[in-house]
């Protein structure tokens, strides 16, 4: 009986596993939605003398449209593109994802 309880507890706990920031299904989706903007921004900077004043300058030449999600923040002073989202699988933690312009990877943290 004790062995059955231990197995049942282990199975219940495994269903509550957490993901690292940005690795949960929502984070993966948000990063995928934001990646074309990051790529378009890099291309824009290679072809223009000045950085864009806003992400709207990327449309339509470099990008058909901006994604509805995530809401992206451009910070040319720090050369970054970022967004936040709520990681609902981890007690509704807010995750911040940041990418340096010209680098095609995201760094996410709580």
C-alpha positions in Angstrom: 0.0 0.0 0.0 2.8 2.4 0.9 4.5 1.7 -2.5 1.2 2.5 -4.3 0.9 5.8 -2.4 4.5 6.7 -3.2 4.0 6.0 -6.9 0.8 8.0 -7.0 2.5 10.9 -5.3 5.4 10.8 -7.8 3.0 10.8 -10.7 1.1 13.7 -9.3 4.2 15.7 -8.8 5.6 15.0 -12.2 2.4 16.6 -13.7 3.4 19.9 -11.9 6.8 20.1 -13.5 8.0 23.6 -14.3 9.8 25.0 -17.3 12.8 27.3 -17.3 11.9 30.9 -18.3 11.1 31.1 -22.0 11.0 27.3 -22.4 7.4 26.7 -21.6 4.9 26.4 -24.6 3.8 30.1 -24.3 7.4 31.3 -24.2 8.4 29.2 -27.2 5.4 30.6 -29.1 6.2 34.2 -28.1 9.9 33.9 -29.1 8.9 32.3 -32.5 6.5 35.2 -33.1 9.2 37.8 -32.2 12.0 36.2 -34.2 11.0 37.7 -37.6 11.0 41.2 -36.1 14.5 40.6 -34.7 15.7 39.4 -38.1 14.0 42.3 -39.9 15.5 44.8 -37.5 19.0 43.4 -38.1 18.4 43.7 -41.9 17.1 47.3 -41.5 20.2 48.3 -39.6 22.5 46.8 -42.2 20.8 48.7 -45.0 20.2 52.1 -43.3 22.4 54.7 -41.7 20.2 55.3 -38.7 18.2 52.9 -36.5 14.4 53.0 -36.8 12.5 55.4 -34.6 9.9 52.6 -34.0 9.2 49.1 -35.1 6.5 50.4 -37.4 9.3 51.5 -39.8 10.0 47.9 -40.5 6.6 47.5 -42.1 6.0 46.7 -45.0 9.5 46.7 -46.5 11.2 44.4 -44.0 8.2 42.7 -42.4 4.6 42.3 -43.6 3.2 43.2 -40.2 4.2 43.3 -36.6 3.0 40.4 -34.5 -0.1 40.9 -32.3 1.7 39.0 -29.5 4.1 39.6 -27.9 4.1 43.3 -27.4 7.7 44.2 -28.3 9.9 46.9 -26.9 12.7 48.4 -28.9 15.6 49.9 -26.9 18.2 51.3 -29.3 20.2 52.8 -26.4 20.9 49.2 -25.2 20.6 47.6 -28.7 17.9 45.3 -27.5 14.4 44.0 -28.4 12.4 42.6 -25.5 9.0 41.4 -24.4 7.3 40.0 -21.3 4.7 37.3 -20.8 3.1 35.4 -18.0 4.3 31.9 -17.5 1.0 30.3 -16.4 2.5 26.9 -15.9 4.8 28.3 -13.2 2.4 30.1 -10.7 1.8 33.0 -13.1 5.4 34.2 -13.1 6.2 37.2 -15.3 9.1 36.4 -17.7 11.2 39.0 -19.4 12.8 37.9 -22.7 15.6 40.0 -24.3 17.6 39.7 -27.5 20.5 41.8 -28.6 19.9 43.2 -32.1 22.1 41.2 -34.6 22.0 38.1 -32.4 19.3 35.6 -33.2 18.7 34.2 -29.7 16.6 35.2 -26.7 17.6 35.3 -23.1 14.6 34.9 -20.7 14.5 35.3 -16.9 12.0 35.9 -14.1 
